[in-house]
């Protein structure tokens, strides 16, 4: 009930940012379980970057974009190290 009341006061952009940051937190916490969580973290960072630019906080957007690239590279390296040798 209280959660619904709080959500009712938030605009769509703020809800988008809340979703992005929550997804980042969850995926970061679960990164050791699967390389897919590393990819999820990269995607959530990209969403956070979009949120930052849309809200007008371009430094936040730029930093999140860099984190998205770093996380995507970590996912690629982790995925490649898990695949069987040819």
C-alpha positions as CSV (number, residue, x, y, z in Angstrom):
1,X,0.0,0.0,0.0
2,X,2.7,2.5,1.0
3,X,4.8,1.3,-2.0
4,X,2.0,2.1,-4.4
5,X,1.5,5.5,-2.9
6,X,5.2,6.3,-3.3
7,X,5.2,5.1,-6.9
8,X,2.2,7.3,-7.6
9,X,4.3,10.4,-6.8
10,X,7.1,9.5,-9.2
11,X,7.2,10.6,-12.8
12,X,8.0,8.0,-15.5
13,X,11.6,9.2,-15.9
14,X,12.3,8.7,-12.2
15,X,10.7,5.3,-12.3
16,X,12.9,4.4,-15.3
17,X,16.0,5.5,-13.3
18,X,14.9,3.6,-10.3
19,X,14.5,0.5,-12.5
20,X,17.9,1.0,-14.0
21,X,19.7,1.4,-10.7
22,X,17.9,-1.5,-9.1
23,X,18.8,-3.8,-12.0
24,X,22.4,-2.7,-11.7
25,X,22.5,-3.5,-8.0
26,X,20.8,-6.9,-8.5
27,X,23.0,-7.9,-11.4
28,X,26.2,-6.7,-9.7
29,X,25.4,-8.8,-6.6
30,X,24.8,-11.9,-8.7
31,X,27.7,-11.5,-11.2
32,X,29.6,-14.5,-9.7
33,X,26.7,-16.9,-10.4
34,X,26.7,-16.5,-14.2
35,X,28.2,-14.5,-17.0
36,X,24.6,-13.5,-18.0
37,X,24.5,-11.3,-14.9
38,X,27.6,-9.5,-16.1
39,X,25.8,-8.9,-19.4
40,X,22.7,-7.8,-17.4
41,X,24.9,-5.4,-15.4
42,X,26.2,-3.9,-18.7
43,X,22.7,-3.5,-20.0
44,X,21.5,-1.9,-16.8
45,X,24.5,0.5,-16.9
46,X,23.4,1.4,-20.5
47,X,19.9,2.1,-19.1
48,X,21.4,4.2,-16.3
49,X,23.4,6.2,-18.9
50,X,20.2,6.9,-20.9
51,X,18.5,8.0,-17.7
52,X,21.4,10.3,-16.9
53,X,21.3,12.0,-20.3
54,X,17.5,12.3,-20.3
55,X,17.4,13.9,-16.9
56,X,20.1,16.3,-17.9
57,X,22.9,15.0,-15.7
58,X,25.4,14.3,-18.6
59,X,28.4,13.5,-16.3
60,X,26.4,10.7,-14.8
61,X,25.3,9.5,-18.2
62,X,28.8,9.6,-19.5
63,X,30.2,7.6,-16.5
64,X,27.5,5.0,-16.8
65,X,28.2,4.7,-20.6
66,X,31.8,3.9,-19.7
67,X,30.7,1.4,-17.1
68,X,28.5,-0.3,-19.7
69,X,31.4,-0.7,-22.1
70,X,33.7,-2.0,-19.3
71,X,31.0,-4.5,-18.2
72,X,30.3,-5.6,-21.7
73,X,34.0,-6.3,-22.2
74,X,34.1,-8.3,-18.9
75,X,31.1,-10.3,-20.1
76,X,32.8,-11.0,-23.4
77,X,36.1,-12.1,-21.8
78,X,34.3,-14.2,-19.2
79,X,32.1,-15.9,-21.8
80,X,35.1,-16.5,-24.1
81,X,37.0,-18.1,-21.2
82,X,34.1,-20.5,-20.4
83,X,33.8,-21.8,-24.0
84,X,35.6,-25.0,-24.8
85,X,38.9,-24.8,-26.7
86,X,38.8,-25.6,-30.4
